[in-house]
Amino acid sequence: MVIKIKQADYEAIAAHARSALPKEACGLIAGRDEGDTRVIEKVYLLTNADQSREHFSIDPKEQLAAIKDMRKDGLNPLGNFHSHPETPARPSEEDIRLALDAKASYLILSLAENSPVLKAFSIEKGAVISVPLEVG
Amino acid sequence: MKLTVSGNVKEYAGGLTVRKLLELEQVETPEYVTVSVNDEFIPTGDFDTAALSDGDSVEFLYFMGGGR
């Protein structure tokens, strides 16, 4: 599988993550699957209900509103994203344990270096698979 | 009775609770699922008693979270 995300959506995620510093930021991704390509059509910049530097959870009220918006636009929920303010873009043990949907894509944006690093993963029963991500 | 579940209208027998609907829909890891009925969130402790009525709109929201 390959995941495609528009440059503007990538930049929106990065800006959302920077604005949340030093806390983690999070949100949802929506779009469609075209064969073996997952196309992100829309990103939802949501509130980290944990308001934490080390944890995130998506506010259920905002999650519900986003799901309804996706449905209205004919988009499918594809997964979520969150930021790692100080650590690399790879799933932590907690990320893996709480990855409940094997069909979801999990995007992680690291702000640990000078430039943001966005990576995508699928996680099934504790197994992490890195998924190629195309920005543009 | 008719319920709208995750945007899809379906027919169910009457007398359903949220817990029973979770079972019928084979929702995995229900302990990590938030349920809304007509946009009102149902406390997890009320799943066994929260009764559903004809025309209700139900959403299952999987917990999404993690940490570094």
N, CA and C atoms of all chains as a GROMACS GRO file, in nm:
protein
  612
    1MET      N    1   0.084  -0.120   0.000
    1MET     CA    2   0.000   0.000   0.000
    1MET      C    3   0.088   0.125   0.000
    2VAL      N    4   0.038   0.227  -0.067
    2VAL     CA    5   0.101   0.360  -0.064
    2VAL      C    6  -0.005   0.459  -0.017
    3ILE      N    7   0.036   0.554   0.066
    3ILE     CA    8  -0.056   0.658   0.111
    3ILE      C    9  -0.015   0.789   0.047
    4LYS      N   10  -0.113   0.860  -0.008
    4LYS     CA   11  -0.087   0.991  -0.069
    4LYS      C   12  -0.154   1.099   0.014
    5ILE      N   13  -0.080   1.204   0.040
    5ILE     CA   14  -0.135   1.319   0.112
    5ILE      C   15  -0.094   1.447   0.040
    6LYS      N   16  -0.186   1.541   0.030
    6LYS     CA   17  -0.156   1.666  -0.039
    6LYS      C   18  -0.057   1.749   0.043
    7GLN      N   19   0.024   1.825  -0.028
    7GLN     CA   20   0.122   1.911   0.039
    7GLN      C   21   0.053   2.003   0.140
    8ALA      N   22  -0.062   2.059   0.102
    8ALA     CA   23  -0.133   2.152   0.191
    8ALA      C   24  -0.179   2.082   0.319
    9ASP      N   25  -0.223   1.956   0.306
    9ASP     CA   26  -0.267   1.883   0.425
    9ASP      C   27  -0.148   1.847   0.514
   10TYR      N   28  -0.036   1.811   0.450
   10TYR     CA   29   0.085   1.785   0.527
   10TYR      C   30   0.125   1.910   0.606
   11GLU      N   31   0.123   2.023   0.539
   11GLU     CA   32   0.161   2.149   0.605
   11GLU      C   33   0.062   2.186   0.716
   12ALA      N   34  -0.066   2.154   0.695
   12ALA     CA   35  -0.166   2.182   0.798
   12ALA      C   36  -0.141   2.098   0.923
   13ILE      N   37  -0.104   1.972   0.902
   13ILE     CA   38  -0.073   1.885   1.017
   13ILE      C   39   0.050   1.938   1.090
   14ALA      N   40   0.152   1.977   1.014
   14ALA     CA   41   0.275   2.029   1.076
   14ALA      C   42   0.246   2.156   1.155
   15ALA      N   43   0.165   2.245   1.098
   15ALA     CA   44   0.133   2.370   1.167
   15ALA      C   45   0.051   2.342   1.293
   16HIS      N   46  -0.042   2.248   1.283
   16HIS     CA   47  -0.124   2.210   1.399
   16HIS      C   48  -0.034   2.155   1.510
   17ALA      N   49   0.063   2.073   1.472
   17ALA     CA   50   0.154   2.013   1.570
   17ALA      C   51   0.242   2.120   1.635
   18ARG      N   52   0.290   2.213   1.554
   18ARG     CA   53   0.374   2.320   1.609
   18ARG      C   54   0.294   2.409   1.705
   19SER      N   55   0.169   2.436   1.669
   19SER     CA   56   0.088   2.524   1.753
   19SER      C   57   0.053   2.460   1.887
   20ALA      N   58   0.059   2.327   1.892
   20ALA     CA   59   0.025   2.256   2.016
   20ALA      C   60   0.145   2.241   2.109
   21LEU      N   61   0.265   2.268   2.060
   21LEU     CA   62   0.385   2.249   2.142
   21LEU      C   63   0.375   2.321   2.276
   22PRO      N   64   0.422   2.265   2.384
   22PRO     CA   65   0.501   2.141   2.391
   22PRO      C   66   0.416   2.014   2.398
   23LYS      N   67   0.285   2.028   2.378
   23LYS     CA   68   0.197   1.912   2.390
   23LYS      C   69   0.185   1.839   2.256
   24GLU      N   70   0.136   1.717   2.264
   24GLU     CA   71   0.109   1.642   2.142
   24GLU      C   72  -0.018   1.696   2.076
   25ALA      N   73  -0.020   1.688   1.945
   25ALA     CA   74  -0.138   1.726   1.867
   25ALA      C   75  -0.193   1.601   1.798
   26CYS      N   76  -0.319   1.608   1.757
   26CYS     CA   77  -0.379   1.489   1.695
   26CYS      C   78  -0.492   1.529   1.600
   27GLY      N   79  -0.539   1.432   1.527
   27GLY     CA   80  -0.650   1.455   1.436
   27GLY      C   81  -0.684   1.330   1.358
   28LEU      N   82  -0.775   1.345   1.265
   28LEU     CA   83  -0.821   1.232   1.185
   28LEU      C   84  -0.789   1.256   1.038
   29ILE      N   85  -0.781   1.147   0.964
   29ILE     CA   86  -0.761   1.156   0.819
   29ILE      C   87  -0.876   1.083   0.751
   30ALA      N   88  -0.917   1.136   0.636
   30ALA     CA   89  -1.030   1.078   0.563
   30ALA      C   90  -1.000   1.081   0.414
   31GLY      N   91  -1.062   0.990   0.342
   31GLY     CA   92  -1.040   0.988   0.197
   31GLY      C   93  -1.098   0.864   0.135
   32ARG      N   94  -1.018   0.802   0.047
   32ARG     CA   95  -1.069   0.685  -0.024
   32ARG      C   96  -0.953   0.593  -0.059
   33ASP      N   97  -0.987   0.467  -0.081
   33ASP     CA   98  -0.889   0.369  -0.125
   33ASP      C   99  -0.909   0.345  -0.274
   34GLU      N  100  -0.800   0.354  -0.348
   34GLU     CA  101  -0.802   0.326  -0.492
   34GLU      C  102  -0.706   0.211  -0.517
   35GLY      N  103  -0.761   0.091  -0.518
   35GLY     CA  104  -0.673  -0.024  -0.532
   35GLY      C  105  -0.578  -0.031  -0.414
   36ASP      N  106  -0.450  -0.026  -0.444
   36ASP     CA  107  -0.350  -0.037  -0.338
   36ASP      C  108  -0.301   0.100  -0.291
   37THR      N  109  -0.370   0.203  -0.336
   37THR     CA  110  -0.332   0.339  -0.296
   37THR      C  111  -0.439   0.399  -0.206
   38ARG      N  112  -0.394   0.452  -0.095
   38ARG     CA  113  -0.486   0.519  -0.001
   38ARG      C  114  -0.466   0.669  -0.018
   39VAL      N  115  -0.572   0.738  -0.059
   39VAL     CA  116  -0.563   0.881  -0.088
   39VAL      C  117  -0.631   0.960   0.024
   40ILE      N  118  -0.553   1.042   0.092
   40ILE     CA  119  -0.608   1.127   0.197
   40ILE      C  120  -0.666   1.253   0.131
   41GLU      N  121  -0.794   1.272   0.147
   41GLU     CA  122  -0.862   1.387   0.084
   41GLU      C  123  -0.883   1.501   0.182
   42LYS      N  124  -0.887   1.466   0.311
   42LYS     CA  125  -0.919   1.570   0.409
   42LYS      C  126  -0.856   1.532   0.543
   43VAL      N  127  -0.802   1.633   0.610
   43VAL     CA  128  -0.750   1.610   0.745
   43VAL      C  129  -0.830   1.693   0.844
   44TYR      N  130  -0.851   1.639   0.960
   44TYR     CA  131  -0.927   1.707   1.066
   44TYR      C  132  -0.830   1.736   1.181
   45LEU      N  133  -0.809   1.863   1.206
   45LEU     CA  134  -0.717   1.906   1.312
   45LEU      C  135  -0.797   1.917   1.441
   46LEU      N  136  -0.780   1.819   1.529
   46LEU     CA  137  -0.867   1.808   1.646
   46LEU      C  138  -0.792   1.835   1.775
   47THR      N  139  -0.869   1.838   1.884
   47THR     CA  140  -0.814   1.869   2.015
   47THR      C  141  -0.760   1.744   2.083
   48ASN      N  142  -0.640   1.758   2.140
   48ASN     CA  143  -0.588   1.650   2.224
   48ASN      C  144  -0.655   1.662   2.360
   49ALA      N  145  -0.749   1.573   2.387
   49ALA     CA  146  -0.824   1.581   2.512
   49ALA      C  147  -0.734   1.561   2.634
   50ASP      N  148  -0.618   1.495   2.614
   50ASP     CA  149  -0.526   1.473   2.726
   50ASP      C  150  -0.446   1.600   2.760
   51GLN      N  151  -0.432   1.689   2.662
   51GLN     CA  152  -0.352   1.811   2.684
   51GLN      C  153  -0.219   1.776   2.750
   52SER      N  154  -0.148   1.683   2.685
   52SER     CA  155  -0.027   1.627   2.743
   52SER      C  156   0.089   1.633   2.646
   53ARG      N  157   0.210   1.638   2.700
   53ARG     CA  158   0.330   1.631   2.616
   53ARG      C  159   0.362   1.488   2.577
   54GLU      N  160   0.302   1.392   2.648
   54GLU     CA  161   0.340   1.251   2.628
   54GLU      C  162   0.225   1.161   2.585
   55HIS      N  163   0.104   1.213   2.584
   55HIS     CA  164  -0.012   1.130   2.549
   55HIS      C  165  -0.108   1.211   2.462
   56PHE      N  166  -0.192   1.137   2.391
   56PHE     CA  167  -0.302   1.204   2.322
   56PHE      C  168  -0.424   1.114   2.323
   57SER      N  169  -0.539   1.177   2.323
   57SER     CA  170  -0.664   1.106   2.292
   57SER      C  171  -0.754   1.208   2.221
   58ILE      N  172  -0.822   1.160   2.119
   58ILE     CA  173  -0.906   1.247   2.040
   58ILE      C  174  -1.039   1.270   2.112
   59ASP      N  175  -1.077   1.396   2.121
   59ASP     CA  176  -1.202   1.433   2.187
   59ASP      C  177  -1.320   1.365   2.116
   60PRO      N  178  -1.399   1.282   2.187
   60PRO     CA  179  -1.508   1.210   2.121
   60PRO      C  180  -1.610   1.299   2.052
   61LYS      N  181  -1.637   1.417   2.110
   61LYS     CA  182  -1.733   1.507   2.046
   61LYS      C  183  -1.681   1.553   1.910
   62GLU      N  184  -1.553   1.587   1.905
   62GLU     CA  185  -1.495   1.629   1.778
   62GLU      C  186  -1.484   1.511   1.682
   63GLN      N  187  -1.458   1.394   1.737
   63GLN     CA  188  -1.451   1.273   1.654
   63GLN      C  189  -1.586   1.246   1.588
   64LEU      N  190  -1.692   1.259   1.666
   64LEU     CA  191  -1.827   1.237   1.613
   64LEU      C  192  -1.859   1.338   1.503
   65ALA      N  193  -1.825   1.464   1.527
   65ALA     CA  194  -1.852   1.568   1.427
   65ALA      C  195  -1.773   1.541   1.299
   66ALA      N  196  -1.649   1.495   1.315
   66ALA     CA  197  -1.566   1.466   1.197
   66ALA      C  198  -1.622   1.348   1.118
   67ILE      N  199  -1.665   1.245   1.188
   67ILE     CA  200  -1.721   1.128   1.120
   67ILE      C  201  -1.845   1.168   1.038
   68LYS      N  202  -1.927   1.253   1.096
   68LYS     CA  203  -2.047   1.298   1.024
   68LYS      C  204  -2.009   1.382   0.902
   69ASP      N  205  -1.905   1.464   0.918
   69ASP     CA  206  -1.861   1.546   0.806
   69ASP      C  207  -1.806   1.458   0.693
   70MET      N  208  -1.731   1.355   0.730
   70MET     CA  209  -1.680   1.261   0.629
   70MET      C  210  -1.795   1.197   0.553
   71ARG      N  211  -1.893   1.154   0.627
   71ARG     CA  212  -2.009   1.087   0.566
   71ARG      C  213  -2.079   1.182   0.468
   72LYS      N  214  -2.093   1.306   0.510
   72LYS     CA  215  -2.158   1.407   0.426
   72LYS      C  216  -2.084   1.426   0.294
   73ASP      N  217  -1.949   1.419   0.302
   73ASP     CA  218  -1.866   1.441   0.184
   73ASP      C  219  -1.837   1.312   0.108
   74GLY      N  220  -1.893   1.200   0.154
   74GLY     CA  221  -1.868   1.073   0.086
   74GLY      C  222  -1.727   1.020   0.105
   75LEU      N  223  -1.663   1.060   0.214
   75LEU     CA  224  -1.528   1.013   0.243
   75LEU      C  225  -1.530   0.903   0.348
   76ASN      N  226  -1.426   0.822   0.347
   76ASN     CA  227  -1.414   0.715   0.446
   76ASN      C  228  -1.314   0.754   0.554
   77PRO      N  229  -1.342   0.717   0.679
   77PRO     CA  230  -1.239   0.738   0.782
   77PRO      C  231  -1.121   0.646   0.755
   78LEU      N  232  -1.002   0.702   0.748
   78LEU     CA  233  -0.884   0.623   0.712
   78LEU      C  234  -0.790   0.600   0.830
   79GLY      N  235  -0.806   0.676   0.937
   79GLY     CA  236  -0.715   0.661   1.051
   79GLY      C  237  -0.694   0.792   1.121
   80ASN      N  238  -0.579   0.804   1.185
   80ASN     CA  239  -0.553   0.927   1.259
   80ASN      C  240  -0.408   0.969   1.246
   81PHE      N  241  -0.378   1.086   1.299
   81PHE     CA  242  -0.239   1.131   1.308
   81PHE      C  243  -0.217   1.188   1.447
   82HIS      N  244  -0.093   1.185   1.490
   82HIS     CA  245  -0.058   1.259   1.611
   82HIS      C  246   0.090   1.297   1.603
   83SER      N  247   0.128   1.388   1.690
   83SER     CA  248   0.266   1.438   1.686
   83SER      C  249   0.347   1.382   1.802
   84HIS      N  250   0.474   1.371   1.777
   84HIS     CA  251   0.572   1.341   1.881
   84HIS      C  252   0.663   1.463   1.893
   85PRO      N  253   0.639   1.547   1.994
   85PRO     CA  254   0.717   1.671   2.003
   85PRO      C  255   0.867   1.650   2.019
   86GLU      N  256   0.906   1.543   2.086
   86GLU     CA  257   1.048   1.527   2.119
   86GLU      C  258   1.106   1.393   2.081
   87THR      N  259   1.026   1.309   2.019
   87THR     CA  260   1.074   1.173   1.989
   87THR      C  261   1.052   1.143   1.840
   88PRO      N  262   1.118   1.039   1.790
   88PRO     CA  263   1.108   1.009   1.646
   88PRO      C  264   0.967   0.969   1.602
   89ALA      N  265   0.950   0.970   1.470
   89ALA     CA  266   0.821   0.935   1.410
   89ALA      C  267   0.810   0.783   1.398
   90ARG      N  268   0.788   0.720   1.509
   90ARG     CA  269   0.764   0.576   1.511
   90ARG      C  270   0.668   0.546   1.626
   91PRO      N  271   0.585   0.444   1.611
   91PRO     CA  272   0.485   0.416   1.715
   91PRO      C  273   0.551   0.375   1.847
   92SER      N  274   0.506   0.437   1.955
   92SER     CA  275   0.553   0.400   2.086
   92SER      C  276   0.480   0.273   2.132
   93GLU      N  277   0.524   0.219   2.242
   93GLU     CA  278   0.454   0.100   2.296
   93GLU      C  279   0.307   0.130   2.321
   94GLU      N  280   0.280   0.250   2.373
   94GLU     CA  281   0.140   0.287   2.399
   94GLU      C  282   0.063   0.305   2.268
   95ASP      N  283   0.129   0.365   2.168
   95ASP     CA  284   0.064   0.378   2.037
   95ASP      C  285   0.023   0.240   1.984
   96ILE      N  286   0.112   0.145   1.998
   96ILE     CA  287   0.086   0.009   1.946
   96ILE      C  288  -0.026  -0.057   2.024
   97ARG      N  289  -0.020  -0.043   2.154
   97ARG     CA  290  -0.122  -0.108   2.240
   97ARG      C  291  -0.261  -0.052   2.212
   98LEU      N  292  -0.268   0.077   2.180
   98LEU     CA  293  -0.398   0.142   2.162
   98LEU      C  294  -0.439   0.153   2.015
   99ALA      N  295  -0.363   0.089   1.928
   99ALA     CA  296  -0.401   0.086   1.786
   99ALA      C  297  -0.504  -0.026   1.769
  100LEU      N  298  -0.631   0.011   1.776
  100LEU     CA  299  -0.738  -0.090   1.784
  100LEU      C  300  -0.791  -0.130   1.648
  101ASP      N  301  -0.760  -0.054   1.545
  101ASP     CA  302  -0.819  -0.079   1.414
  101ASP      C  303  -0.710  -0.120   1.315
  102ALA      N  304  -0.712  -0.248   1.277
  102ALA     CA  305  -0.608  -0.299   1.187
  102ALA      C  306  -0.617  -0.238   1.047
  103LYS      N  307  -0.735  -0.183   1.011
  103LYS     CA  308  -0.751  -0.124   0.878
  103LYS      C  309  -0.708   0.022   0.875
  104ALA      N  310  -0.686   0.078   0.992
  104ALA     CA  311  -0.654   0.221   0.999
  104ALA      C  312  -0.509   0.248   0.963
  105SER      N  313  -0.486   0.368   0.914
  105SER     CA  314  -0.349   0.416   0.894
  105SER      C  315  -0.317   0.512   1.008
  106TYR      N  316  -0.197   0.496   1.062
  106TYR     CA  317  -0.155   0.578   1.175
  106TYR      C  318  -0.037   0.664   1.129
  107LEU      N  319  -0.060   0.795   1.124
  107LEU     CA  320   0.044   0.888   1.083
  107LEU      C  321   0.105   0.953   1.207
  108ILE      N  322   0.237   0.960   1.209
  108ILE     CA  323   0.307   1.022   1.322
  108ILE      C  324   0.400   1.128   1.267
  109LEU      N  325   0.388   1.247   1.322
  109LEU     CA  326   0.473   1.359   1.283
  109LEU      C  327   0.570   1.389   1.397
  110SER      N  328   0.696   1.377   1.369
  110SER     CA  329   0.797   1.409   1.470
  110SER      C  330   0.846   1.552   1.452
  111LEU      N  331   0.855   1.621   1.566
  111LEU     CA  332   0.912   1.756   1.566
  111LEU      C  333   1.045   1.757   1.642
  112ALA      N  334   1.104   1.638   1.654
  112ALA     CA  335   1.228   1.626   1.732
  112ALA      C  336   1.347   1.690   1.661
  113GLU      N  337   1.343   1.697   1.529
  113GLU     CA  338   1.453   1.757   1.453
  113GLU      C  339   1.411   1.896   1.403
  114ASN      N  340   1.499   1.961   1.331
  114ASN     CA  341   1.470   2.095   1.280
  114ASN      C  342   1.351   2.094   1.185
  115SER      N  343   1.345   1.993   1.098
  115SER     CA  344   1.235   1.982   1.003
  115SER      C  345   1.141   1.872   1.049
  116PRO      N  346   1.010   1.891   1.033
  116PRO     CA  347   0.917   1.785   1.073
  116PRO      C  348   0.933   1.660   0.986
  117VAL      N  349   0.911   1.547   1.047
  117VAL     CA  350   0.919   1.418   0.976
  117VAL      C  351   0.786   1.346   0.994
  118LEU      N  352   0.718   1.320   0.882
  118LEU     CA  353   0.588   1.251   0.887
  118LEU      C  354   0.604   1.111   0.830
  119LYS      N  355   0.558   1.012   0.907
  119LYS     CA  356   0.564   0.874   0.860
  119LYS      C  357   0.428   0.807   0.883
  120ALA      N  358   0.405   0.701   0.807
  120ALA     CA  359   0.277   0.630   0.816
  120ALA      C  360   0.300   0.483   0.851
  121PHE      N  361   0.204   0.430   0.926
  121PHE     CA  362   0.214   0.292   0.970
  121PHE      C  363   0.076   0.227   0.970
  122SER      N  364   0.077   0.096   0.956
  122SER     CA  365  -0.040   0.017   0.993
  122SER      C  366   0.004  -0.072   1.109
  123ILE      N  367  -0.090  -0.100   1.196
  123ILE     CA  368  -0.058  -0.176   1.317
  123ILE      C  369  -0.167  -0.280   1.338
  124GLU      N  370  -0.126  -0.406   1.339
  124GLU     CA  371  -0.223  -0.513   1.358
  124GLU      C  372  -0.171  -0.612   1.461
  125LYS      N  373  -0.246  -0.624   1.568
  125LYS     CA  374  -0.211  -0.717   1.676
  125LYS      C  375  -0.066  -0.700   1.720
  126GLY      N  376  -0.028  -0.574   1.738
  126GLY     CA  377   0.105  -0.545   1.790
  126GLY      C  378   0.215  -0.540   1.686
  127ALA      N  379   0.184  -0.580   1.563
  127ALA     CA  380   0.285  -0.577   1.458
  127ALA      C  381   0.277  -0.445   1.381
  128VAL      N  382   0.390  -0.378   1.373
  128VAL     CA  383   0.395  -0.247   1.306
  128VAL      C  384   0.453  -0.262   1.166
  129ILE      N  385   0.381  -0.209   1.069
  129ILE     CA  386   0.428  -0.211   0.930
  129ILE      C  387   0.442  -0.067   0.883
  130SER      N  388   0.560  -0.031   0.836
  130SER     CA  389   0.583   0.102   0.781
  130SER      C  390   0.521   0.110   0.642
  131VAL      N  391   0.447   0.217   0.615
  131VAL     CA  392   0.377   0.231   0.487
  131VAL      C  393   0.434   0.352   0.414
  132PRO      N  394   0.472   0.335   0.287
  132PRO     CA  395   0.525   0.449   0.210
  132PRO      C  396   0.424   0.564   0.205
  133LEU      N  397   0.475   0.686   0.222
  133LEU     CA  398   0.390   0.804   0.223
  133LEU      C  399   0.439   0.901   0.116
  134GLU      N  400   0.351   0.940   0.028
  134GLU     CA  401   0.386   1.036  -0.077
  134GLU      C  402   0.319   1.169  -0.048
  135VAL      N  403   0.399   1.274  -0.036
  135VAL     CA  404   0.347   1.408  -0.010
  135VAL      C  405   0.357   1.489  -0.140
  136GLY      N  406   0.244   1.547  -0.178
  136GLY     CA  407   0.250   1.630  -0.299
  136GLY      C  408   0.122   1.631  -0.376
  137MET      N  409  -3.801  -0.242   1.502
  137MET     CA  410  -3.781  -0.098   1.497
  137MET      C  411  -3.662  -0.066   1.407
  138LYS      N  412  -3.659   0.057   1.358
  138LYS     CA  413  -3.550   0.100   1.271
  138LYS      C  414  -3.452   0.186   1.350
  139LEU      N  415  -3.324   0.153   1.335
  139LEU     CA  416  -3.218   0.234   1.393
  139LEU      C  417  -3.122   0.274   1.283
  140THR      N  418  -3.063   0.391   1.298
  140THR     CA  419  -2.954   0.430   1.210
  140THR      C  420  -2.824   0.406   1.285
  141VAL      N  421  -2.748   0.308   1.238
  141VAL     CA  422  -2.625   0.269   1.307
  141VAL      C  423  -2.506   0.302   1.217
  142SER      N  424  -2.423   0.390   1.265
  142SER     CA  425  -2.307   0.436   1.187
  142SER      C  426  -2.349   0.482   1.048
  143GLY      N  427  -2.462   0.549   1.041
  143GLY     CA  428  -2.509   0.607   0.916
  143GLY      C  429  -2.595   0.516   0.831
  144ASN      N  430  -2.609   0.388   0.870
  144ASN     CA  431  -2.687   0.292   0.792
  144ASN      C  432  -2.817   0.257   0.865
  145VAL      N  433  -2.929   0.266   0.794
  145VAL     CA  434  -3.058   0.232   0.853
  145VAL      C  435  -3.076   0.081   0.852
  146LYS      N  436  -3.108   0.027   0.969
  146LYS     CA  437  -3.125  -0.117   0.981
  146LYS      C  438  -3.249  -0.146   1.065
  147GLU      N  439  -3.303  -0.266   1.046
  147GLU     CA  440  -3.420  -0.310   1.121
  147GLU      C  441  -3.376  -0.404   1.234
  148TYR      N  442  -3.428  -0.378   1.353
  148TYR     CA  443  -3.395  -0.460   1.469
  148TYR      C  444  -3.522  -0.497   1.544
  149ALA      N  445  -3.513  -0.602   1.625
  149ALA     CA  446  -3.622  -0.634   1.715
  149ALA      C  447  -3.628  -0.528   1.824
  150GLY      N  448  -3.744  -0.510   1.883
  150GLY     CA  449  -3.759  -0.411   1.989
  150GLY      C  450  -3.688  -0.455   2.117
  151GLY      N  451  -3.686  -0.364   2.214
  151GLY     CA  452  -3.630  -0.398   2.344
  151GLY      C  453  -3.479  -0.404   2.350
  152LEU      N  454  -3.414  -0.335   2.258
  152LEU     CA  455  -3.268  -0.340   2.255
  152LEU      C  456  -3.206  -0.242   2.354
  153THR      N  457  -3.098  -0.286   2.415
  153THR     CA  458  -3.014  -0.194   2.491
  153THR      C  459  -2.888  -0.166   2.410
  154VAL      N  460  -2.814  -0.066   2.454
  154VAL     CA  461  -2.687  -0.036   2.388
  154VAL      C  462  -2.596  -0.158   2.392
  155ARG      N  463  -2.591  -0.225   2.506
  155ARG     CA  464  -2.505  -0.345   2.519
  155ARG      C  465  -2.543  -0.451   2.417
  156LYS      N  466  -2.674  -0.474   2.403
  156LYS     CA  467  -2.718  -0.578   2.310
  156LYS      C  468  -2.686  -0.539   2.166
  157LEU      N  469  -2.699  -0.411   2.135
  157LEU     CA  470  -2.666  -0.366   1.999
  157LEU      C  471  -2.516  -0.384   1.971
  158LEU      N  472  -2.434  -0.355   2.070
  158LEU     CA  473  -2.290  -0.378   2.054
  158LEU      C  474  -2.262  -0.524   2.021
  159GLU      N  475  -2.336  -0.613   2.086
  159GLU     CA  476  -2.318  -0.757   2.061
  159GLU      C  477  -2.368  -0.793   1.922
  160LEU      N  478  -2.486  -0.743   1.886
  160LEU     CA  479  -2.544  -0.776   1.755
  160LEU      C  480  -2.455  -0.726   1.641
  161GLU      N  481  -2.396  -0.611   1.662
  161GLU     CA  482  -2.310  -0.552   1.557
  161GLU      C  483  -2.168  -0.605   1.565
  162GLN      N  484  -2.146  -0.697   1.660
  162GLN     CA  485  -2.014  -0.760   1.676
  162GLN      C  486  -1.902  -0.655   1.686
  163VAL      N  487  -1.929  -0.556   1.767
  163VAL     CA  488  -1.830  -0.451   1.790
  163VAL      C  489  -1.717  -0.508   1.875
  164GLU      N  490  -1.597  -0.502   1.820
  164GLU     CA  491  -1.482  -0.556   1.891
  164GLU      C  492  -1.434  -0.458   1.998
  165THR      N  493  -1.373  -0.511   2.100
  165THR     CA  494  -1.320  -0.433   2.213
  165THR      C  495  -1.417  -0.321   2.256
  166PRO      N  496  -1.540  -0.359   2.295
  166PRO     CA  497  -1.638  -0.256   2.332
  166PRO      C  498  -1.594  -0.170   2.449
  167GLU      N  499  -1.498  -0.218   2.526
  167GLU     CA  500  -1.448  -0.137   2.637
  167GLU      C  501  -1.375  -0.012   2.588
  168TYR      N  502  -1.339  -0.011   2.459
  168TYR     CA  503  -1.271   0.105   2.401
  168TYR      C  504  -1.362   0.183   2.307
  169VAL      N  505  -1.493   0.159   2.319
  169VAL     CA  506  -1.587   0.224   2.227
  169VAL      C  507  -1.675   0.322   2.304
  170THR      N  508  -1.683   0.443   2.249
  170THR     CA  509  -1.777   0.542   2.300
  170THR      C  510  -1.903   0.534   2.214
  171VAL      N  511  -2.018   0.537   2.278
  171VAL     CA  512  -2.145   0.525   2.205
  171VAL      C  513  -2.224   0.654   2.220
  172SER      N  514  -2.273   0.703   2.107
  172SER     CA  515  -2.366   0.816   2.114
  172SER      C  516  -2.500   0.772   2.057
  173VAL      N  517  -2.606   0.820   2.120
  173VAL     CA  518  -2.742   0.797   2.071
  173VAL      C  519  -2.805   0.934   2.052
  174ASN      N  520  -2.841   0.964   1.928
  174ASN     CA  521  -2.896   1.096   1.894
  174ASN      C  522  -2.805   1.208   1.946
  175ASP      N  523  -2.675   1.187   1.924
  175ASP     CA  524  -2.570   1.284   1.959
  175ASP      C  525  -2.548   1.299   2.110
  176GLU      N  526  -2.611   1.216   2.190
  176GLU     CA  527  -2.585   1.218   2.335
  176GLU      C  528  -2.495   1.100   2.368
  177PHE      N  529  -2.384   1.127   2.438
  177PHE     CA  530  -2.292   1.019   2.474
  177PHE      C  531  -2.347   0.939   2.592
  178ILE      N  532  -2.340   0.807   2.578
  178ILE     CA  533  -2.392   0.717   2.681
  178ILE      C  534  -2.276   0.675   2.771
  179PRO      N  535  -2.284   0.699   2.902
  179PRO     CA  536  -2.177   0.653   2.990
  179PRO      C  537  -2.160   0.502   2.980
  180THR      N  538  -2.036   0.456   2.983
  180THR     CA  539  -2.009   0.312   2.968
  180THR      C  540  -2.088   0.230   3.070
  181GLY      N  541  -2.100   0.283   3.189
  181GLY     CA  542  -2.171   0.210   3.294
  181GLY      C  543  -2.320   0.196   3.269
  182ASP      N  544  -2.372   0.269   3.170
  182ASP     CA  545  -2.516   0.263   3.139
  182ASP      C  546  -2.546   0.176   3.017
  183PHE      N  547  -2.443   0.112   2.958
  183PHE     CA  548  -2.465   0.034   2.836
  183PHE      C  549  -2.571  -0.075   2.857
  184ASP      N  550  -2.571  -0.135   2.977
  184ASP     CA  551  -2.664  -0.248   3.002
  184ASP      C  552  -2.808  -0.202   3.016
  185THR      N  553  -2.829  -0.078   3.051
  185THR     CA  554  -2.966  -0.033   3.080
  185THR      C  555  -3.018   0.069   2.979
  186ALA      N  556  -2.929   0.131   2.903
  186ALA     CA  557  -2.973   0.235   2.808
  186ALA      C  558  -3.056   0.171   2.697
  187ALA      N  559  -3.184   0.202   2.694
  187ALA     CA  560  -3.276   0.142   2.597
  187ALA      C  561  -3.277   0.223   2.468
  188LEU      N  562  -3.287   0.152   2.357
  188LEU     CA  563  -3.293   0.218   2.227
  188LEU      C  564  -3.437   0.218   2.177
  189SER      N  565  -3.472   0.324   2.105
  189SER     CA  566  -3.608   0.341   2.056
  189SER      C  567  -3.608   0.353   1.904
  190ASP      N  568  -3.722   0.323   1.846
  190ASP     CA  569  -3.738   0.334   1.702
  190ASP      C  570  -3.697   0.474   1.654
  191GLY      N  571  -3.614   0.477   1.551
  191GLY     CA  572  -3.571   0.605   1.496
  191GLY      C  573  -3.442   0.659   1.554
  192ASP      N  574  -3.388   0.592   1.657
  192ASP     CA  575  -3.263   0.641   1.717
  192ASP      C  576  -3.147   0.633   1.618
  193SER      N  577  -3.056   0.725   1.633
  193SER     CA  578  -2.933   0.725   1.554
  193SER      C  579  -2.815   0.696   1.647
  194VAL      N  580  -2.745   0.586   1.617
  194VAL     CA  581  -2.639   0.538   1.706
  194VAL      C  582  -2.505   0.543   1.634
  195GLU      N  583  -2.405   0.590   1.706
  195GLU     CA  584  -2.269   0.591   1.651
  195GLU      C  585  -2.176   0.519   1.748
  196PHE      N  586  -2.086   0.438   1.692
  196PHE     CA  587  -1.981   0.373   1.770
  196PHE      C  588  -1.849   0.442   1.737
  197LEU      N  589  -1.785   0.497   1.837
  197LEU     CA  590  -1.659   0.567   1.815
  197LEU      C  591  -1.547   0.495   1.888
  198TYR      N  592  -1.453   0.443   1.811
  198TYR     CA  593  -1.339   0.377   1.875
  198TYR      C  594  -1.247   0.480   1.938
  199PHE      N  595  -1.203   0.447   2.057
  199PHE     CA  596  -1.104   0.532   2.124
  199PHE      C  597  -0.983   0.546   2.035
  200MET      N  598  -0.936   0.668   2.020
  200MET     CA  599  -0.814   0.692   1.945
  200MET      C  600  -0.718   0.770   2.032
  201GLY      N  601  -0.612   0.704   2.069
  201GLY     CA  602  -0.515   0.770   2.154
  201GLY      C  603  -0.384   0.696   2.154
  202GLY      N  604  -0.288   0.752   2.227
  202GLY     CA  605  -0.157   0.689   2.235
  202GLY      C  606  -0.065   0.776   2.317
  203GLY      N  607   0.062   0.753   2.299
  203GLY     CA  608   0.159   0.832   2.374
  203GLY      C  609   0.297   0.804   2.323
  204ARG      N  610   0.391   0.890   2.362
  204ARG     CA  611   0.524   0.875   2.305
  204ARG      C  612   0.597   0.755   2.362
   0.00000   0.00000   0.00000
